[in-house]
Amino acid sequence: MKTLLFAFALGYGEILVILLILLLVFGAKRIPELARSLGRASREFKDAKDGVISELEKEPGSPKATAQEADREEKAAEPEKKG
């Protein structure tokens, strides 16, 4: 496993060579478009992930929903304890 991780360790020289190859292959006009579309795809993935997580948290019986219900019950019981 460690050898696999070291295979992807890139230094400054390797990154520079990759960027130069990208510049030659796609050209200066196309690279900003590619970066924009990559950013949009990343944002869409993050939004979808956050949506799934929030739906799972709303589901009854989930750890977060159970904790929220316990907090609500605790706050509702506080005035009864004081009175």
Order of alpha helices (4+ residues) and beta strands (2+ residues): alpha-alpha-alpha-alpha
